[in-house]
Amino acid sequence: MTRPAPVILSFRRTFALLILLVVLPSAGLSGFGVVAIINERAAVEKRLEAAWRGTLADLSAEVPRALSSGRLERVDSVRLAFLLPDDQELSDPEGTFHVENGLVRTADPQLAEALAALVPEAASLPTVPTVFSLATNGRAVMVAAERQGVTVRGVRLSGIALDALLSDKAQGRTTSEPVRFTLLPVPRDTSSEGGLVNRLMSEVAQARQNALGPPVLAERVLSAPLQDFRLVVLPMGEDPVASASTRNRVVYGVLLGLFYLTLTFGVAYTGRVLYREARLSRMKTDFVSLVSHELRTPLTSIRMFIETLALGRLKDPAQTQEVLDLLTKETERLSDLIERVLDWARIESGRKVYQREPLPVMDVVDAAVVAFRTQRLGDGMEFTVTVDDALPKVDVDRVAVAGALLNLLQNAYKYSGPTNRRIALRAQRDGGYVNLSVEDNGVGIARKDRKRIFERFYRVDNLLTRKTEGSGLGLAISKRIVDAHGGRITVKSEPGRGSCFTLQLPVSRA
C-alpha cells in the first residue's frame, strides 16, 4: 500500500489549518450579521422613536395647555360646543351630555356608559371648563365639562378636531418622512381579568390590532387628567420602519453574500496556490534528484576515461582516439545540461537579454540544424528540412530562437524510439507569422499531458520517458523564449501517432 507523498500531506495539513482559521471567524461574523438582520426592525423603531421624542414632549405639553383655554357655549337648546379662543370648535355635535341628581342624559349610549364613573364625583368638578379623559371596558373618551350648581354639563371632544389641532401645533416640525399626529387610547391590560379565555382573547385582539392598524413610529402617554390617551406618530405613506429595515436587510444580505463569495474565492484560490506550490516543490525535488543523476553519469564516465588514459592502459592509437571522442561527447553533454539550468535561471530571474534583429528565417533554421546534426552525427534517422521560398524576415534573437528550435529537434529525436526515426522540419508562412514546425513519428502525447508539458520540471510519465535523460526544462525554456518574441508555441499530438510542435514567430515590420 503506497503512502501519499510528504509534500501532499503537508499541503493537506496547511489547507485544513487555513479552513479552520478562516471559516470559524467567518461563521461567527455571519452569525452576528444574521442577528443584526433579524433585529433590524427593532433597531430602526428605536432610532425613529428617539428622533421623535423631543417633538412628542413639546406637543404633549402644548395640547393640554391649548385645551385648558377653551370654553363651553350653548349652540341651541340641546347642543353644547367646546371652543378655543380662536373659535375653533373641538366638540362632537352628537356628544352633548348633562349629569344631574345621579342621572346621565345624552344621546350616545357609549358615552353614557363612560360617564357613569363621573356621577359619584360630579359635585367635585370645577366650575370652569375642564378637559379630562374617561375609560371603561377598554374604550376611552375625552370630554370637556363644567359644574353649574348641582348640574354638570359638557360635551365629548371630536377626534377629527383634535387631529386638526395637533396638525396645527406640529407645523414646522416635519421631517423627511410624511407623518401625522393623532391621539389614541392607551391600551389597557385586561389579561388578568376573566381567566385564561379572557387573556387569550385579549392577546388575539391586541395582535390583530397591531397587524391591521397603522404602524406607530413613536408615542407618548399624556399626563393626567388625559392619562387615558397617548400622543402617537403615524406614517402617511409607506411605512418608514419597514422600508428602512428592508433596505438595511438587503444591504446586509448583499454584503454578507459578497463576503461569502469573496471568502469562497479566496479559500479556493489559496488552496489552488498552495496545491500548485506543493506540486512545484515536489517537482523541484524530483528535478534536483534528476539533475544530480544526470550530472553524476557524465562525471563518472569522464573520471573513468581519464583514469584509463592516466594509467596508460591503451596502447592502440585508435582506442585512445575513441576514448578521447567519448570524453568530448560526455563533456558536451555535461556542458549542455549545466547551460540549460543556467539559462532557465536567467529567464526566471528576468536577467535574460535578447539581441533582436531582422533575420532571414533560413539563418535561424541553419543554426539549429547545424547544431542538431553535430550532436547526432552518425545516428541513424531520417531527417528532412523544408523551407518555403521568399519567406519574410523575422525580428528575433538568432541564438535564443535557434536554441528553442534545437530543443524541439532534440525532443523529437529522444522520443521517437530507438529505430526508424523520422523527423521533419518545415518553415512556412501563416498570415502575419512564420511557422517553424518539428514533426516526429514518436510515442505521442496524451490529451491530459498536452496542457502541462510546457510547465517547468514537468515530464510525461511513461516507459520511454523514464528511460530517457532530460531535465523537464526544454519545452518550458522554448515557450518562454517564443513568448518573449511575441510569438506562441503549439502542439498537435496523439498517442502512438507522433507529435508536431510549431513555433509561431511574428513577421518583422522592418
Phi and psi in degrees as a GROMACS rama.xvg file:
@    title "Ramachandran Plot"
@    xaxis  label "Phi"
@    yaxis  label "Psi"
@TYPE xy
-84.5104  144.112  THR-2
-100.894  148.392  ARG-3
-61.519  152.21  PRO-4
-63.7126  148.842  ALA-5
-57.7046  -34.1312  PRO-6
-63.9461  -42.1131  VAL-7
-65.2862  -40.8802  ILE-8
-61.8589  -42.2059  LEU-9
-62.465  -39.4304  SER-10
-62.569  -42.4595  PHE-11
-64.1306  -41.7489  ARG-12
-64.7476  -42.4681  ARG-13
-63.93  -42.9472  THR-14
-67.4867  -38.5759  PHE-15
-63.8112  -39.831  ALA-16
-65.1513  -39.2615  LEU-17
-60.7532  -46.2179  LEU-18
-60.4352  -42.9857  ILE-19
-63.7352  -43.6536  LEU-20
-74.7798  -23.4848  LEU-21
-95.8933  -44.4548  VAL-22
-71.7703  -40.8415  VAL-23
-62.3594  -50.3768  LEU-24
-62.4959  -37.4019  PRO-25
-67.1214  -33.6748  SER-26
-65.6486  -41.25  ALA-27
-63.8763  -43.2459  GLY-28
-62.8965  -39.6127  LEU-29
-64.8839  -38.5537  SER-30
-60.7164  -44.3979  GLY-31
-62.0778  -38.4151  PHE-32
-63.7356  -42.0049  GLY-33
-64.3814  -42.5785  VAL-34
-62.121  -40.6457  VAL-35
-63.7317  -39.4818  ALA-36
-64.5938  -42.3438  ILE-37
-65.2508  -40.2438  ILE-38
-90.9174  10.3351  ASN-39
-64.2039  -40.9007  GLU-40
-62.0332  -43.5145  ARG-41
-62.6591  -38.4836  ALA-42
-66.1028  -40.9209  ALA-43
-66.1025  -40.1255  VAL-44
-60.9498  -40.9195  GLU-45
-66.9148  -38.2402  LYS-46
-64.8677  -43.6151  ARG-47
-67.5189  -38.9178  LEU-48
-63.4966  -39.7414  GLU-49
-65.4234  -35.4499  ALA-50
-68.386  -32.4432  ALA-51
-94.4881  -2.85867  TRP-52
-60.1539  -44.1931  ARG-53
-64.7747  -42.3471  GLY-54
-63.8912  -42.0829  THR-55
-66.1697  -36.7914  LEU-56
-63.6659  -41.4668  ALA-57
-65.8994  -46.3611  ASP-58
-67.0012  -35.207  LEU-59
-67.4975  -18.5924  SER-60
-91.6466  -36.2328  ALA-61
-73.2884  -38.6656  GLU-62
-63.9623  -50.3843  VAL-63
-60.5368  -34.2847  PRO-64
-66.2678  -39.944  ARG-65
-68.2877  -37.8834  ALA-66
-67.9476  -32.3347  LEU-67
-69.5896  -14.6325  SER-68
-93.6136  1.53664  SER-69
-78.9332  171.363  GLY-70
-140.425  155.16  ARG-71
-100.674  132.187  LEU-72
-134.236  145.771  GLU-73
-85.1336  128.499  ARG-74
-87.8453  -43.5686  VAL-75
-147.261  -163.703  ASP-76
-68.5079  -15.7651  SER-77
-115.163  -44.8411  VAL-78
-95.023  140.864  ARG-79
-109.364  158.381  LEU-80
-135.241  142.504  ALA-81
-105.832  118.652  PHE-82
-120.182  142.583  LEU-83
-83.1107  169.877  LEU-84
-56.777  -26.8335  PRO-85
-91.0937  17.7012  ASP-86
65.2869  18.3628  ASP-87
-75.7764  123.372  GLN-88
-87.3672  131.711  GLU-89
-113.182  -1.56441  LEU-90
-89.18  159.018  SER-91
-88.4569  125.244  ASP-92
-57.6691  -25.8614  PRO-93
-100.748  12.4344  GLU-94
-109.386  17.8391  GLY-95
-70.0409  142.186  THR-96
-146.752  159.525  PHE-97
-136.959  139.686  HIS-98
-122.355  118.628  VAL-99
-150.458  130.758  GLU-100
55.8847  36.4825  ASN-101
79.6588  8.38803  GLY-102
-114.184  144.194  LEU-103
-110.009  125.292  VAL-104
-115.152  116.438  ARG-105
-160.86  157.216  THR-106
-85.718  -5.77907  ALA-107
-107.242  113.19  ASP-108
-62.1909  -39.307  PRO-109
-65.6909  -38.2083  GLN-110
-65.8101  -39.7917  LEU-111
-61.4523  -38.9618  ALA-112
-64.5094  -40.7657  GLU-113
-69.6456  -35.8322  ALA-114
-74.0234  -11.2639  LEU-115
-59.0834  -30.5594  ALA-116
-74.0292  -15.987  ALA-117
-84.5257  -22.018  LEU-118
-56.2289  -46.8946  VAL-119
-64.5734  -23.4445  PRO-120
-107.782  11.4335  GLU-121
-59.7915  -36.7207  ALA-122
-69.9704  -17.7013  ALA-123
-96.2877  0.453793  SER-124
-69.6368  147.118  LEU-125
-70.9121  162.949  PRO-126
-87.894  1.2015  THR-127
-108.15  154.559  VAL-128
-57.9735  129.429  PRO-129
-130.481  135.429  THR-130
-104.146  127.419  VAL-131
-150.545  170.392  PHE-132
-114.375  152.986  SER-133
-132.802  143.882  LEU-134
-136.228  135.591  ALA-135
-154.612  137.429  THR-136
53.6061  39.6573  ASN-137
79.6194  1.27098  GLY-138
-112.77  145.157  ARG-139
-128.98  143.833  ALA-140
-131.507  155.102  VAL-141
-116.546  127.142  MET-142
-128.463  156.085  VAL-143
-116.65  127.246  ALA-144
-144.095  157.564  ALA-145
-146.274  153.725  GLU-146
-100.716  131.453  ARG-147
-124.052  93.9424  GLN-148
70.3235  -121.063  GLY-149
-96.8377  3.17656  VAL-150
-109.464  138.199  THR-151
-112.948  124.705  VAL-152
-119.762  152.124  ARG-153
-174.938  -173.467  GLY-154
-151.06  147.43  VAL-155
-78.8627  139.09  ARG-156
-83.313  145.342  LEU-157
-83.2124  134.179  SER-158
-65.4048  -37.3368  GLY-159
-64.6997  -43.406  ILE-160
-65.0655  -38.4  ALA-161
-66.1946  -37.8369  LEU-162
-63.1735  -37.6462  ASP-163
-64.7119  -40.0088  ALA-164
-62.2556  -42.887  LEU-165
-63.1259  -39.1904  LEU-166
-62.806  -40.076  SER-167
-65.1985  -42.3504  ASP-168
-69.6893  -25.0692  LYS-169
-87.7498  1.004  ALA-170
-60.2688  136.07  GLN-171
87.7948  -2.61749  GLY-172
-113.25  21.086  ARG-173
-74.2023  156.262  THR-174
-126.492  -168.953  THR-175
-67.8475  -24.6001  SER-176
-93.091  131.212  GLU-177
-71.775  118.068  PRO-178
-133.882  167.597  VAL-179
-137.338  154.322  ARG-180
-106.663  140.291  PHE-181
-151.126  166.526  THR-182
-106.799  127.893  LEU-183
-125.683  150.247  LEU-184
-63.6332  146.985  PRO-185
-74.8472  123.643  VAL-186
-64.6565  132.055  PRO-187
-100.932  140.893  ARG-188
-85.0687  107.241  ASP-189
-109.378  15.8128  THR-190
-68.8772  -21.7445  SER-191
-83.5582  -3.43331  SER-192
-107.191  134.741  GLU-193
86.7245  8.40732  GLY-194
84.3478  -165.947  GLY-195
-66.5411  -42.0141  LEU-196
-61.9356  -43.8295  VAL-197
-64.8358  -37.613  ASN-198
-65.1151  -42.9079  ARG-199
-62.7927  -43.2545  LEU-200
-63.2306  -37.5683  MET-201
-65.5888  -42.5112  SER-202
-66.8299  -38.6574  GLU-203
-63.8872  -43.6987  VAL-204
-63.2017  -40.508  ALA-205
-66.0373  -42.0464  GLN-206
-64.2898  -38.5746  ALA-207
-66.4036  -40.2827  ARG-208
-64.9426  -40.3027  GLN-209
-66.9042  -34.0748  ASN-210
-77.3547  -40.4983  ALA-211
-89.1153  -29.4477  LEU-212
-77.288  167.357  GLY-213
-67.7445  144.949  PRO-214
-69.4726  134.025  PRO-215
-89.5649  121.566  VAL-216
-79.6363  -38.7091  LEU-217
-160.518  157.879  ALA-218
-152.857  159.549  GLU-219
-151.005  127.406  ARG-220
-76.8994  132.058  VAL-221
-72.4293  153.691  LEU-222
-81.2439  164.282  SER-223
-59.7433  143.101  ALA-224
-94.5409  19.3952  PRO-225
-106.823  30.6048  LEU-226
-68.4899  -9.48167  GLN-227
-88.5554  2.73231  ASP-228
-124.671  152.668  PHE-229
-126.57  141.817  ARG-230
-90.1187  120.385  LEU-231
-123.676  158.092  VAL-232
-112.608  122.938  VAL-233
-118.496  141.684  LEU-234
-73.094  145.972  PRO-235
-94.229  -24.3326  MET-236
-118.821  -128.67  GLY-237
-67.997  142.393  GLU-238
-62.5154  112.644  ASP-239
-65.5539  -29.8245  PRO-240
-64.475  -47.3585  VAL-241
-64.6461  -43.7644  ALA-242
-66.9775  -43.0188  SER-243
-66.6029  -44.2107  ALA-244
-66.542  -38.8591  SER-245
-63.9481  -44.1294  THR-246
-61.2845  -44.982  ARG-247
-66.9164  -36.5229  ASN-248
-64.9601  -39.3302  ARG-249
-63.3054  -43.4611  VAL-250
-62.0721  -46.3779  VAL-251
-61.246  -42.6964  TYR-252
-62.7397  -43.4054  GLY-253
-63.9578  -45.161  VAL-254
-62.7941  -40.3256  LEU-255
-65.3731  -41.1297  LEU-256
-62.9907  -43.2745  GLY-257
-63.7181  -37.452  LEU-258
-61.8691  -47.2517  PHE-259
-66.1177  -38.2368  TYR-260
-63.2651  -45.4263  LEU-261
-64.533  -40.6165  THR-262
-62.966  -44.7132  LEU-263
-62.3223  -44.6189  THR-264
-63.0451  -42.894  PHE-265
-63.6138  -43.8382  GLY-266
-65.4622  -43.487  VAL-267
-63.8933  -43.3954  ALA-268
-66.2173  -42.6472  TYR-269
-63.738  -42.8882  THR-270
-60.9024  -40.8433  GLY-271
-63.6599  -43.0631  ARG-272
-64.8618  -43.5231  VAL-273
-61.3467  -42.1865  LEU-274
-64.941  -42.4613  TYR-275
-64.1342  -40.3209  ARG-276
-66.5161  -39.1152  GLU-277
-63.1619  -43.7683  ALA-278
-65.8898  -38.8495  ARG-279
-65.2706  -38.7875  LEU-280
-62.4337  -41.017  SER-281
-65.94  -40.0572  ARG-282
-66.8091  -35.2854  MET-283
-65.6381  -39.2266  LYS-284
-62.2861  -44.4543  THR-285
-62.236  -38.5592  ASP-286
-64.0379  -43.6745  PHE-287
-61.1669  -43.2168  VAL-288
-62.604  -42.2013  SER-289
-65.5356  -45.2952  LEU-290
-64.8734  -39.7571  VAL-291
-59.5646  -42.73  SER-292
-65.8686  -43.7619  HIS-293
-65.2879  -32.9961  GLU-294
-74.9576  -37.4344  LEU-295
-65.3025  -36.7737  ARG-296
-63.3031  -53.6761  THR-297
-67.9756  -32.8666  PRO-298
-64.7215  -40.7224  LEU-299
-62.855  -42.4301  THR-300
-64.8501  -43.3907  SER-301
-62.0998  -45.4161  ILE-302
-62.0381  -41.2717  ARG-303
-64.1172  -44.0331  MET-304
-66.0566  -39.5211  PHE-305
-65.8663  -42.0003  ILE-306
-61.6648  -39.5138  GLU-307
-61.6283  -44.4611  THR-308
-68.4033  -39.7844  LEU-309
-66.5623  -33.9125  ALA-310
-81.3523  -6.20919  LEU-311
68.0871  34.0249  GLY-312
-78.0043  -18.8554  ARG-313
-101.223  117.643  LEU-314
-100.727  -25.6682  LYS-315
-81.8331  125.38  ASP-316
-58.9887  -32.7974  PRO-317
-65.7803  -42.0764  ALA-318
-65.422  -39.0422  GLN-319
-61.1264  -43.7447  THR-320
-64.4179  -37.3559  GLN-321
-63.9312  -42.1494  GLU-322
-63.9493  -40.1618  VAL-323
-64.7613  -38.6456  LEU-324
-63.117  -40.4747  ASP-325
-65.7347  -38.4962  LEU-326
-60.8729  -42.8403  LEU-327
-61.9885  -43.5497  THR-328
-64.8198  -44.254  LYS-329
-66.1471  -36.1869  GLU-330
-65.1763  -43.267  THR-331
-63.5839  -40.279  GLU-332
-61.3317  -44.1378  ARG-333
-65.6251  -42.9033  LEU-334
-63.8418  -39.7577  SER-335
-64.1753  -41.0962  ASP-336
-65.3374  -44.8754  LEU-337
-64.0898  -42.2635  ILE-338
-64.3363  -36.2835  GLU-339
-65.5521  -43.5482  ARG-340
-63.4551  -44.4555  VAL-341
-64.8459  -38.2141  LEU-342
-62.9095  -43.4278  ASP-343
-62.9544  -39.423  TRP-344
-61.3375  -40.8538  ALA-345
-65.8121  -40.166  ARG-346
-65.5003  -44.8737  ILE-347
-63.9376  -36.9878  GLU-348
-84.4908  -4.8346  SER-349
79.2114  12.9788  GLY-350
-92.4944  0.162594  ARG-351
-76.4002  122.145  LYS-352
-112.238  129.204  VAL-353
-104  130.307  TYR-354
-95.6257  87.1182  GLN-355
-87.5599  140.511  ARG-356
-156.939  152.092  GLU-357
-66.601  121.812  PRO-358
-132.726  148.579  LEU-359
-64.9699  146.405  PRO-360
-61.3161  -33.6025  VAL-361
-61.9186  -33.1648  MET-362
-62.5463  -43.1625  ASP-363
-67.4283  -44.2331  VAL-364
-63.1268  -44.5819  VAL-365
-61.3013  -40.4306  ASP-366
-62.0003  -42.7666  ALA-367
-70.692  -41.2693  ALA-368
-66.8629  -41.3882  VAL-369
-62.147  -44.8405  VAL-370
-64.3187  -39.0484  ALA-371
-67.9255  -44.2224  PHE-372
-65.2262  -35.6257  ARG-373
-64.3815  -41.7508  THR-374
-69.4612  -34.9572  GLN-375
-107.116  26.3658  ARG-376
-61.0967  125.929  LEU-377
89.6593  -7.57145  GLY-378
-79.1946  139.261  ASP-379
-78.924  113.7  GLY-380
-163.806  159.898  MET-381
-102.959  107.062  GLU-382
-120.705  119.003  PHE-383
-121.449  144.889  THR-384
-126.103  125.469  VAL-385
-129.011  120.587  THR-386
-124.026  122.99  VAL-387
-65.6236  153.498  ASP-388
-76.4382  156.013  ASP-389
55.9072  38.38  ALA-390
-74.0097  140.424  LEU-391
-69.8895  162.993  PRO-392
-73.6692  158.582  LYS-393
-122.801  143.341  VAL-394
-92.8993  93.3931  ASP-395
-140.774  166.557  VAL-396
-88.3728  112.855  ASP-397
-59.8747  -44.1709  ARG-398
-65.9219  -43.6986  VAL-399
-67.5057  -48.3943  ALA-400
-68.2409  -38.0591  VAL-401
-62.1475  -36.7585  ALA-402
-64.9687  -40.2544  GLY-403
-63.3456  -42.5699  ALA-404
-66.0795  -36.8616  LEU-405
-64.1154  -36.2372  LEU-406
-59.9205  -40.9399  ASN-407
-65.6266  -40.1405  LEU-408
-65.6455  -40.9561  LEU-409
-65.847  -40.6445  GLN-410
-64.2187  -40.6312  ASN-411
-60.6881  -38.1657  ALA-412
-69.2088  -46.3983  TYR-413
-66.946  -34.5198  LYS-414
-105.271  19.9884  TYR-415
-98.6655  4.06405  SER-416
89.108  164.744  GLY-417
-75.5277  -21.7642  PRO-418
-129.908  159.659  THR-419
53.3625  46.0445  ASN-420
-76.1269  134.256  ARG-421
-131.907  120.515  ARG-422
-127.769  131.19  ILE-423
-126.449  129.419  ALA-424
-112.862  123.685  LEU-425
-127.74  142.9  ARG-426
-125.211  123.007  ALA-427
-151.399  159.707  GLN-428
-87.9677  144.374  ARG-429
-139.516  84.2165  ASP-430
66.504  -121.564  GLY-431
-88.3058  13.5709  GLY-432
-126.289  161.199  TYR-433
-115.171  122.821  VAL-434
-95.1054  126.661  ASN-435
-110.561  107.19  LEU-436
-110.476  136.812  SER-437
-120.629  117.173  VAL-438
-118.712  139.869  GLU-439
-133.423  173.947  ASP-440
-112.779  36.4342  ASN-441
-82.3667  -155.301  GLY-442
-75.7651  -18.4995  VAL-443
79.7993  175.372  GLY-444
-131.19  133.168  ILE-445
-70.2066  156.532  ALA-446
-58.4209  -41.7361  ARG-447
-66.2273  -21.4747  LYS-448
-94.6695  -17.3629  ASP-449
-64.7665  -29.6028  ARG-450
-79.5561  -14.9081  LYS-451
-112.282  -7.37077  ARG-452
-67.3394  -16.2006  ILE-453
-92.8395  3.28187  PHE-454
-79.6781  149.616  GLU-455
-66.242  139.738  ARG-456
68.5363  2.55389  PHE-457
-86.6615  135.537  TYR-458
-135.017  139.052  ARG-459
-63.7914  133.062  VAL-460
-94.7444  99.3288  ASP-461
-147.242  178.638  ASN-462
-61.9999  -40.7642  LEU-463
-68.4114  -42.7677  LEU-464
-66.7358  -32.5364  THR-465
-68.4107  -24.8454  ARG-466
-92.8537  -5.74329  LYS-467
-107.167  134.388  THR-468
-69.0855  151.446  GLU-469
166.785  156.711  GLY-470
-106.052  -11.3638  SER-471
77.1905  16.5273  GLY-472
-112.801  -14.1394  LEU-473
-58.5173  -53.5518  GLY-474
-68.8244  -35.2291  LEU-475
-62.9364  -42.0697  ALA-476
-65.3506  -43.6486  ILE-477
-59.6601  -42.849  SER-478
-64.3095  -43.0448  LYS-479
-62.0397  -40.4677  ARG-480
-64.6881  -47.6406  ILE-481
-65.1655  -41.0377  VAL-482
-60.2074  -39.7355  ASP-483
-65.5738  -22.1024  ALA-484
-94.7984  7.67841  HIS-485
78.9297  15.7004  GLY-486
-107.678  -161.899  GLY-487
-153.956  159.224  ARG-488
-121.037  133.955  ILE-489
-128.109  164.078  THR-490
-141.799  140.059  VAL-491
-126.058  124.445  LYS-492
-160.006  149.049  SER-493
-136.259  139.811  GLU-494
-56.1324  128.108  PRO-495
84.7872  -4.60865  GLY-496
-119.526  12.6367  ARG-497
83.5745  -177.56  GLY-498
-138.075  155.17  SER-499
-135.412  109.585  CYS-500
-98.762  138.823  PHE-501
-130.467  126.623  THR-502
-95.4323  120.294  LEU-503
-104.064  111.723  GLN-504
-111.149  132.074  LEU-505
-66.8487  144.955  PRO-506
-67.7302  140.679  VAL-507
-66.7522  139.634  SER-508
-89.8604  -7.27067  ARG-509
